[in-house]
Amino acid sequence: MPPSLRDLIDDDIVNSVTKEYEDTSTWLPYSALEIKEVFDTDQLKELDVFIADMKNATDENARKAKLINNVSKYAGTVVKLLKIAKVAI
């Protein structure tokens, strides 16, 4: 009898990768699997920094200024957010 899919899964890899995506899915309106389709783990860290900067801004003008001043830093993250939201790409 051939091995089942369950036999082929490395639980350690699944648990280490899934944890980061599960954490992100608690504050993004998408499932961990949807987030994983768009962001790799390094990009999740960039997303955390971007979201923290936006949350820490005092108002919309401050958010715009942070985004404009850091456009090269946040461009990839913003494009990925548009992709996951099915707004672009």
ZAMAR-33086 format. One record per residue (C-alpha): y, z, x; residue in one letter; residue number from 1. Coordinates in steps of 0.5 Angstrom, whole numbers. Layout:
! residues N
{{Y Z X} "A" NUM} ...
This chain:
! residues 89
{{0 0 0} "M" 1} {{7 -2 3} "P" 2} {{12 4 4} "P" 3} {{17 5 -1} "S" 4} {{24 4 0} "L" 5} {{25 12 0} "R" 6} {{20 12 6} "D" 7} {{25 7 10} "L" 8} {{31 11 9} "I" 9} {{33 16 14} "D" 10} {{36 22 11} "D" 11} {{40 25 16} "D" 12} {{44 18 17} "I" 13} {{45 18 9} "V" 14} {{47 25 9} "N" 15} {{52 24 15} "S" 16} {{55 18 12} "V" 17} {{55 20 5} "T" 18} {{59 26 6} "K" 19} {{65 23 8} "E" 20} {{65 18 2} "Y" 21} {{63 23 -3} "E" 22} {{69 28 0} "D" 23} {{74 22 -1} "T" 24} {{71 20 -8} "S" 25} {{74 27 -10} "T" 26} {{81 25 -10} "W" 27} {{80 17 -11} "L" 28} {{78 14 -18} "P" 29} {{72 11 -15} "Y" 30} {{65 13 -13} "S" 31} {{63 14 -6} "A" 32} {{59 7 -6} "L" 33} {{65 3 -8} "E" 34} {{69 7 -3} "I" 35} {{64 5 2} "K" 36} {{64 -2 0} "E" 37} {{71 -3 3} "V" 38} {{72 3 8} "F" 39} {{69 5 14} "D" 40} {{69 12 17} "T" 41} {{75 11 22} "D" 42} {{79 7 16} "Q" 43} {{77 14 12} "L" 44} {{81 18 17} "K" 45} {{87 13 17} "E" 46} {{87 13 9} "L" 47} {{87 21 10} "D" 48} {{93 21 14} "V" 49} {{96 16 10} "F" 50} {{95 20 3} "I" 51} {{98 26 7} "A" 52} {{104 23 9} "D" 53} {{105 20 2} "M" 54} {{104 27 -1} "K" 55} {{108 31 4} "N" 56} {{114 26 2} "A" 57} {{119 30 -2} "T" 58} {{121 24 -7} "D" 59} {{120 16 -8} "E" 60} {{125 14 -3} "N" 61} {{122 19 3} "A" 62} {{115 15 1} "R" 63} {{118 8 2} "K" 64} {{121 10 8} "A" 65} {{115 13 11} "K" 66} {{111 7 9} "L" 67} {{117 2 12} "I" 68} {{117 6 19} "N" 69} {{110 6 19} "N" 70} {{108 -1 16} "V" 71} {{104 -3 22} "S" 72} {{100 4 22} "K" 73} {{98 3 15} "Y" 74} {{98 -4 13} "A" 75} {{90 -4 14} "G" 76} {{90 2 9} "T" 77} {{94 -1 4} "V" 78} {{91 -8 4} "V" 79} {{84 -4 3} "K" 80} {{87 0 -3} "L" 81} {{89 -6 -6} "L" 82} {{82 -9 -5} "K" 83} {{79 -3 -8} "I" 84} {{83 -3 -14} "A" 85} {{82 -10 -15} "K" 86} {{89 -12 -14} "V" 87} {{89 -17 -9} "A" 88} {{83 -20 -5} "I" 89} 
